[in-house]
Amino acid sequence: MTAEHYRIGELARTAGVTVRTLHHYDELGLLTPSERTTAGHRLYAAEDVERLYRLLALRNIGLPLDEVGTLLDGEDGVADTVRNHLARVEGQVQALDALKTRLTRLLGAIEDGEASPQRFLDALEAMSMFEKYYTPEQLKQLEERRQQLGPQQIKAVEEEWKELYAEVKRHRENGTDPKSPAVQQLVTRSGELIQMFTGGDPGITASLKRMYEEEGLERASRGVADPLDLEYLERARASRS
């Protein structure tokens, strides 16, 4: 063996890889040693070391082995290979951003209430339903609205919704005419609370409306109000036209 050749163990230690990895590269045809000893041991020449360096550099930017081999053998241009890999990485970044947004919303939903298993399941259910009806851009806007309002104001709004529906229930059970000033005042306030949620965005408003239409009043409101109360409030709102 000359000074320009490395045994497999020597090359593995120098390159910071395992002997098993070099065997695997050999089996795949990615890095075949230039020579072998009479006993069959692999001997790597200087050009093999250079190829290994290029191979590991390409692996370190995340390229799969099949593309690494193509690039090393010069069948595709470097620019095309890197361009394809960049597109894949950008897709992964978008997926990670979506996951980050999802986890942020989930954490916010949990932190706004008691961190119980049921609360966690409720948050997951609400999040899945929102993702079904709102676009990623709308969800981002809603998250920004949530951040602007802050946990205290969000909690206050949730409490106000509960009080509002309690009033609606009282009027419905008492047989109050939906056109009465008291009920109409509740209609006005519910509209203001919805406006606070949507920020006046027509797209978000349309998505919210579609969610209620397709999921049904009880599921869309996540149990905040009795369907009968929601229908009563809708009749009161419709009586304005």
C-alpha positions, 0 to 999 in steps of 0.5 A, a space after each residue: 500500500 502506498 502513501 496515496 492509498 487509505 485502508 477503509 478503517 483509516 479513511 473512515 476515521 479521517 472522514 468521520 464516518 463508519 466503516 459500515 457507511 463506506 461499505 454501503 456507499 460501495 454497495 450502491 456504487 457511490 464510492 468504489 475503491 480504486 484498488 484492493 489488496 491481494 487479500 481483498 481489502 479495499 484501498 482508496 486512492 486520492 481521487 476516491 477521497 475527493 469523491 467521498 468529500 463531495 459525496 458527504 458535502 452533498 449529503 450534508 445539504 440534505 440531498 438523497 443518495 440517488 440524487 447524490 450519485 447522479 450529481 457525482 457522475 455528472 448526469 445532471 447539472 449541479 444547478 438543476 440538482 441544487 434547484 430541485 433540492 431548494 424547491 424541496 427544502 422550501 416545501 419543508 419550510 412551508 410545512 414546518 411553518 404550518 406546523 408552527 402555526 398549528 402548535 402556537 394556536 393549540 398552545 394558546 387555546 390550552 393556556 387560555 383555559 385549564 390544561 385538562 385532557 378534555 381542554 386539550 381535545 376541545 382545542 384540537 377539535 376546534 383547531 381542526 374545524 378552523 383549518 377546514 374552513 379558514 385559509 392559511 392566510 386567514 388563520 394567520 390573520 386570526 392568530 395576529 388578532 388573538 395576539 393583539 387582543 391578549 389573553 385577558 381580553 379574549 377571556 373577557 370576550 368569552 365571558 361576555 358571550 356566555 352572559 349574552 347567550 344566557 340573556 338570549 335564553 332567558 328571553 326565549 324561554 320567557 317568550 320575548 318577541 325577537 323584535 323587542 328592543 332588549 333582544 335587538 340590543 343583544 343582536 347588536 352586541 353579538 354583531 360587535 363581538 363577531 366584528 371583534 373576531 373577524 376584524 371586519 375582514 369579509 373573507 373571514 366573515 364568509 368563512 365563519 358563515 360557511 362553518 356555521 352553515 355546514 357544521 351546524 350551530 351547536 358544533 360551530 359554537 363549540 357548545 357555548 350556546 343551546 341551538 334553540 338560543 342560536 336559532 332564536 338570535 338568528 330570527 331576531 337578526 333576520 327580523 331587522 330586514 
